[in-house]
């Protein structure tokens, strides 16, 4: 008897389809994935064309009429420039009341990054797939009553990974930039943004939705650093005291929490070690395997200062943007995507905060982070040659408060071993245990003048910075 192998294979496939819905997506794994650029149109234009640099009086892309027009147009349409593009999927199951949505980052369905239940209305449902990591391909499926309702693949493209979180603003991944040796900063480990809700002294309550809190947990955030001053501890009376959302606690139930006020470090980093303490705390959390979220109120100035410090330590200052600008300046100015034409955070519905976030204000008090930036850029050390911004920020974190005995700041220092670990891990050169990863033969080694001090652990650094900020 002659066997029709094509028919036999088709029958087997149909049996497999009805009995094993998860394998349905596997059978489609050879199909071309849908390409999803996660950068919204205003963001993509900003990333491609920004020419801003950290120099007083230099042109800023925030003044560019094309950028202003794109931002204004998006705001009028209700489009949020501070959030990424998403993928909305629809599905029908006439007899079902709920469906299960799952998503994986491998065709073998081992690495599950989403597993959720959605209720159906009259047999119809929708689900928003979001917060993709650029460069990864995702395999999703929706199952109800043992049948696959829909499935597919999505390949995420773009560089800037903004985080979709409708009840907060200006949240983005610090990954994707080019650092030392041409290596790319890891995604999914450090996030920066605005406040995460809470209650202030005026009893105004601002809550993240349960769905947004679940999403922040899903993407992996396990540590939360608040950069604002605690009430009654020298905070700015018109900002933190009256709008002190989240101060003293975290809405992320299982996150490690820390509050180190960075306020006055923006004026003069040589008298306040808060920034060193912040960086030490972030490195400590990463070494424990906990991705970090750091923020102030709007995610602009204090948050921008820490973002600047981390990217400078990673050597990102040495590489240009597509538009010929500076990567760190671009990261700093991206906060403007969450603002309206008057420089106000457009999506903060619990009290607006007017400010200017362009380097056209570099010589004025209106942009206080520039006091920090200018101090670091002009930093020199006795007997040590500091030529690159990476060397200067390394010196500041490693030796400045040891070489300069500042009573108000304490002898705060981050050891060479911890700084080198941070650079190598965050640039994907080594794993968290310090082992070289495939494709890498050379690891970053800090300057020869860098020191390890047995008394100055990461714990010592952030504890001392905290005590000194609050006058012991």
VOGU-3710 file (C-alpha; in Angstrom, 3 decimals, decimal comma):
1> xxxxxxxxxx> 0,000/0,000/0,000  1,316/3,358/-0,958  1,398/5,859/1,907  0,641/9,521/1,246  3,148/11,013/3,654  1,881/14,545/3,092  -1,657/13,592/4,166  -0,337/11,611/7,114  1,740/14,536/8,313  -1,234/16,846/7,915
11> xxxxxxxxxx> -3,441/14,543/10,030  -0,791/14,270/12,711  -0,449/18,027/12,728  -4,209/18,455/13,198  -4,246/15,979/16,094  -1,284/17,730/17,661  -2,996/21,105/17,214  -6,169/20,117/19,055  -4,422/18,299/21,890  -1,374/20,485/22,502
21> xxxxxxxxxx> -2,094/24,151/21,961  1,328/25,246/23,246  2,978/23,403/20,387  0,850/25,300/17,903  3,102/28,305/18,274  6,149/26,077/17,994  4,849/24,847/14,656  4,761/28,462/13,519  8,215/29,283/14,839  9,691/29,266/11,348
31> xxxxxxxxxx> 7,265/31,955/10,202  8,591/35,489/9,928  8,127/37,456/13,128  6,198/40,698/13,156  8,605/43,619/13,539  7,651/46,064/16,289  9,664/49,265/16,688  9,138/50,063/20,368  10,091/53,737/19,915  7,068/55,972/19,370
41> xxxxxxxxxx> 7,372/58,432/16,440  8,431/61,466/18,510  11,003/59,387/20,388  12,410/57,830/17,207  12,857/61,292/15,689  14,495/62,554/18,889  16,897/59,594/19,023  17,893/60,005/15,366  18,339/63,763/15,266  19,412/65,021/18,695
51> xxxxxxxxxx> 22,654/66,999/18,572  22,748/68,169/22,214  26,018/68,101/24,147  27,054/69,033/27,709  28,564/72,426/26,992  27,327/75,750/28,334  25,596/77,805/25,664  25,653/75,049/23,040  22,612/74,377/20,830  20,016/72,028/22,281
61> xxxxxxxxxx> 17,727/69,776/20,304  14,960/70,780/22,712  14,953/74,153/20,939  14,563/72,560/17,525  11,267/73,589/15,921  10,760/70,115/14,433  10,968/68,505/17,873  8,651/71,088/19,422  6,122/70,568/16,634  6,172/66,770/16,968
71> xxxxxxxxxx> 5,772/66,932/20,747  2,937/69,447/20,579  1,127/67,431/17,916  1,356/64,250/19,970  0,078/65,964/23,118  -2,923/67,383/21,266  -3,791/63,887/20,068  -3,450/62,535/23,587  -0,465/60,467/22,527  2,063/59,862/25,297
81> xxxxxxxxxx> 5,580/60,607/24,125  7,044/59,092/27,298  5,742/55,584/26,587  6,634/52,923/24,003  4,696/51,384/21,172  2,761/48,288/22,242  1,072/45,334/20,558  -2,672/44,871/21,142  -3,988/41,412/20,321  -7,685/40,468/19,961
91> xxxxxxxxxx> -9,254/37,035/20,203  -12,630/35,321/20,260  -13,958/32,232/22,017  -17,780/32,205/21,905  -18,247/29,731/24,769  -15,363/30,804/27,029  -15,382/33,340/29,872  -11,627/33,686/30,260  -8,409/33,051/28,389  -4,783/32,535/29,296
101> xxxxxxxxxx> -2,130/34,750/27,713  1,461/33,523/27,720  4,627/34,897/26,160  8,125/33,453/25,861  11,494/34,605/24,601  12,423/31,268/23,059  10,726/29,043/20,507  10,990/26,053/22,863  8,742/27,820/25,418  11,129/27,549/28,351
111> xxxxxxxxxx> 11,674/31,228/29,187  8,215/32,480/30,131  8,059/36,263/30,609  4,280/36,628/30,807  1,504/34,379/32,118  -1,822/36,111/32,715  -5,568/35,521/32,710  -7,936/37,840/30,829  -11,710/37,850/31,207  -13,748/37,690/28,010
121> xxxxxxxxxx> -16,786/39,854/27,353  -19,387/38,078/25,231  -16,701/35,731/24,015  -14,323/38,524/22,961  -11,078/39,676/24,561  -8,130/42,005/24,088  -4,694/42,105/25,674  -1,828/44,592/25,466  1,637/43,094/25,069  4,178/45,672/26,157
131> xxxxxxxxxx> 7,604/46,596/27,524  9,578/44,460/25,094  13,377/44,310/25,239  14,971/45,442/21,955  16,634/42,675/19,974  14,562/39,853/21,437  11,942/37,799/19,616  8,819/36,974/21,603  6,445/34,043/21,071  2,925/34,552/22,385
141> xxxxxxxxxx> -0,211/32,440/22,568  -3,746/32,855/23,886  -5,533/29,685/25,056  -9,131/29,078/26,128  -10,908/25,776/26,691  -7,807/23,907/25,512  -7,729/25,662/22,131  -5,296/28,266/20,839  -7,252/31,414/19,983  -4,313/33,294/18,531
151> xxxxxxxxxx> -0,526/33,099/18,495  2,419/34,765/16,872  5,905/36,179/17,074  7,147/39,697/17,696  10,681/40,920/17,131  11,312/44,094/19,114  13,487/46,737/17,461  14,650/50,239/18,359  17,060/51,306/21,085  15,295/53,310/23,759
161> xxxxxxxxxx> 13,226/51,091/26,024  10,577/53,283/27,589  8,313/51,492/30,047  4,562/51,503/29,541  3,090/52,520/32,918  -0,040/54,600/32,516  -0,315/55,808/36,111  3,239/57,146/36,335  5,494/58,960/33,890  8,937/59,199/32,342
171> xxxxxxxxxx> 9,995/55,620/33,144  12,711/54,112/30,987  15,424/51,471/30,968  18,992/52,768/31,192  20,137/50,064/28,781  20,930/50,315/25,074  23,625/53,004/25,065  27,139/52,348/23,768  29,807/52,192/26,453  33,473/51,355/26,944
181> xxxxxxxxxx> 34,963/49,266/24,146  31,852/49,664/22,000  29,841/47,373/24,270  26,122/47,911/24,806  24,698/48,707/28,228  22,512/45,838/29,450  18,739/46,165/29,463  16,536/45,017/32,362  18,858/45,987/35,232  18,592/49,725/35,870
191> xxxxxxxxxx> 15,456/51,826/35,436  14,949/55,561/35,967  11,780/57,634/36,177  9,167/59,542/38,150  7,426/59,001/41,468  5,526/55,777/42,080  2,589/57,177/44,018  1,644/57,463/47,657  0,252/60,074/50,059  1,687/63,478/50,846
201> xxxxxxxxxx> 1,346/65,689/53,981  -1,693/67,379/52,437  -3,294/63,923/52,279  -3,480/64,018/48,506  -3,347/60,428/47,369  -1,889/59,334/44,073  -1,898/55,608/43,401  -0,358/53,454/40,763  -2,961/51,044/39,492  -2,708/47,420/40,545
211> xxxxxxxxxx> -2,021/46,530/36,903  0,903/48,966/36,680  2,400/47,720/39,946  2,090/44,157/38,651  3,786/45,188/35,408  6,730/46,814/37,212  7,100/43,594/39,164  6,807/41,507/35,985  9,646/43,330/34,262  11,817/42,452/37,235
221> xxxxxxxxxx> 12,240/45,536/39,458  13,311/44,365/42,917  14,999/47,449/44,396  13,695/51,015/44,775  15,833/54,103/45,427  14,144/57,427/46,262  16,438/60,426/45,701  14,320/63,013/47,550  14,770/64,443/51,017  12,651/63,123/53,851
231> xxxxxxxxxx> 10,134/65,573/55,372  11,716/67,637/58,107  15,223/66,610/57,041  16,219/69,578/54,925  14,023/68,833/51,916  12,806/71,506/49,516  9,598/72,867/51,118  7,800/73,582/47,845  8,565/70,241/46,284  9,214/67,331/48,574
241> xxxxxxxxxx> 7,428/68,388/51,753  4,204/69,325/49,986  4,375/66,658/47,303  6,210/63,885/49,102  4,744/60,919/47,286  6,434/57,636/48,242  8,827/59,175/50,765  9,706/56,591/53,376  8,130/53,564/51,735  7,794/51,706/48,467
251> xxxxxxxxxx> 4,596/50,502/46,769  6,640/47,627/45,318  5,867/45,091/48,013  8,946/42,888/47,685  11,480/45,558/46,706  14,479/46,560/48,785  14,034/50,269/49,551  16,446/53,133/50,264  16,113/56,896/50,538  19,286/58,967/50,093
261> xxxxxxxxxx> 18,494/62,639/49,504  20,429/63,833/46,469  19,029/67,395/46,582  22,084/69,359/47,637  24,571/67,241/45,736  23,226/68,989/42,625  24,655/72,283/43,863  28,079/71,098/44,969  29,045/67,418/44,785  32,334/68,186/46,549
271> xxxxxxxxxx> 30,566/68,858/49,867  27,854/66,178/49,714  28,484/62,473/49,147  24,859/61,548/48,432  25,567/60,667/44,788  28,403/58,321/45,786  26,076/56,679/48,299  23,352/56,323/45,661  25,723/54,631/43,206  27,089/52,353/45,933
281> xxxxxxxxxx> 23,539/51,269/46,817  22,701/50,571/43,173  25,853/48,480/42,694  25,117/46,602/45,929  21,624/45,698/44,701  22,885/44,587/41,291  25,521/42,387/42,879  22,692/40,688/44,793  20,788/40,135/41,532  18,122/42,802/42,134
291> xxxxxxxxxx> 17,282/45,176/39,242  16,951/48,768/40,473  14,434/51,571/39,926  15,632/55,049/40,969  13,629/58,252/40,843  12,882/61,652/42,320  9,518/63,340/41,727  9,460/63,864/37,970  12,527/61,839/36,995  14,343/64,886/35,614
301> xxxxxxxxxx> 17,062/66,586/37,637  18,048/64,411/40,595  17,279/61,298/38,569  19,171/62,782/35,621  22,210/63,358/37,831  22,404/59,687/38,807  21,769/58,645/35,200  24,636/60,904/34,104  26,929/59,410/36,755  26,194/55,792/35,826
311> xxxxxxxxxx> 26,499/56,346/32,064  29,713/58,323/32,516  31,171/55,483/34,611  30,265/53,092/31,782  32,211/55,212/29,269  29,159/56,345/27,273  30,539/59,882/26,931  33,020/58,670/24,307  30,351/57,736/21,753  28,160/60,007/19,647
321> xxxxxxxxxx> 24,442/59,871/18,995  23,102/59,352/15,468  22,656/63,111/15,190  26,212/63,821/16,326  25,404/64,758/19,906  26,417/63,286/23,249  24,697/60,104/24,446  24,529/61,197/28,082  23,088/64,587/27,144  20,498/62,792/25,033
331> xxxxxxxxxx> 19,519/60,524/27,911  19,178/63,532/30,213  17,008/65,485/27,790  14,682/62,572/26,998  12,690/63,623/30,055  11,341/66,439/27,884  9,233/63,836/26,057  7,011/63,713/29,125  6,491/67,483/29,143  4,224/70,018/27,507
341> xxxxxxxxxx> 5,357/73,141/25,682  5,764/75,052/28,965  8,233/72,542/30,391  5,668/70,959/32,715  5,415/67,224/33,299  2,303/66,671/31,220  1,156/63,419/32,800  1,572/64,288/36,494  -2,068/64,903/37,390  -1,390/65,483/41,101
351> xxxxxxxxxx> 0,298/68,859/40,898  2,417/70,213/38,072  6,048/71,094/38,395  7,455/73,694/36,026  11,114/73,484/35,157  13,566/73,739/32,298  15,464/70,673/31,156  17,629/71,971/28,324  21,321/72,751/28,293  20,468/76,241/27,065
361> xxxxxxxxxx> 20,103/76,871/30,823  23,559/75,539/31,649  24,763/78,868/33,101  21,702/79,517/35,269  20,282/78,177/38,496  17,268/77,019/36,463  19,189/73,861/35,627  20,798/72,882/38,921  22,210/69,548/37,698  24,663/71,554/35,618
371> xxxxxxxxxx> 26,401/72,594/38,831  27,107/68,886/39,295  27,978/68,305/35,638  30,360/71,270/35,447  32,083/70,261/38,683  32,729/66,733/37,435  33,837/67,909/33,978  36,405/70,256/35,552  37,541/67,787/38,232  41,295/67,449/38,682
381> xxxxxxxxxx> 43,338/65,474/41,195  46,768/66,159/42,631  49,320/63,888/40,965  46,746/62,060/38,834  45,962/62,710/35,187  42,205/62,739/34,548  41,572/63,056/30,821  38,260/61,340/30,055  34,897/61,820/31,747  34,978/58,135/32,663
391> xxxxxxxxxx> 38,256/58,684/34,558  36,857/61,757/36,298  33,688/60,078/37,489  35,714/57,005/38,496  37,996/59,205/40,596  35,010/60,979/42,135  33,407/57,695/43,183  36,623/55,943/44,202  38,900/58,529/45,806  37,524/62,036/46,012
401> xxxxxxxxxx> 36,227/61,854/49,598  39,313/59,968/50,708  41,749/62,462/49,178  39,687/65,449/50,306  38,595/65,243/53,928  35,142/66,827/53,783  33,597/66,865/57,239  30,043/67,213/55,986  30,347/64,283/53,601  32,376/61,608/55,381
411> xxxxxxxxxx> 35,112/59,446/53,923  32,886/57,733/51,385  34,449/55,571/48,693  33,447/52,818/46,268  36,196/50,252/45,879  37,909/49,484/42,571  36,659/45,886/42,630  33,048/47,034/42,833  33,401/49,761/40,187  35,145/47,387/37,773
421> xxxxxxxxxx> 32,518/44,707/38,419  29,771/47,216/37,635  31,328/48,292/34,337  32,002/44,750/33,159  28,614/43,398/34,191  26,527/46,291/32,895  28,346/46,209/29,541  27,694/42,485/29,150  31,379/41,595/29,318  30,996/39,340/32,366
431> xxxxxxxxxx> 28,199/37,555/34,156  27,169/38,474/37,686  29,851/36,153/39,086  32,542/38,014/37,129  33,170/35,320/34,499  33,898/36,450/30,935  30,972/35,835/28,615  31,328/34,272/25,140  32,627/36,702/22,552  34,696/38,686/25,072
441> xxxxxxxxxx> 38,406/38,277/25,694  39,134/41,606/27,373  37,509/43,039/30,456  37,521/46,614/31,702  40,185/47,356/34,303  40,035/50,612/36,222  42,892/53,135/36,370  46,128/52,124/38,066  45,613/54,785/40,742  42,250/53,301/41,782
451> xxxxxxxxxx> 42,180/51,799/45,277  40,450/49,110/47,279  39,955/50,030/50,929  39,076/47,149/53,211  37,098/49,455/55,512  34,973/50,960/52,745  32,487/48,326/51,651  29,438/49,200/49,550  27,381/49,014/52,755  29,739/51,498/54,421
461> xxxxxxxxxx> 29,480/53,886/51,459  25,705/54,201/51,285  25,216/54,060/55,069  27,741/56,853/55,602  26,247/58,973/52,812  22,795/58,550/54,351  23,958/59,501/57,844  25,879/62,528/56,643  23,006/63,738/54,488  20,774/63,677/57,575
471> xx> 23,477/65,034/59,909  24,214/61,679/61,550
//
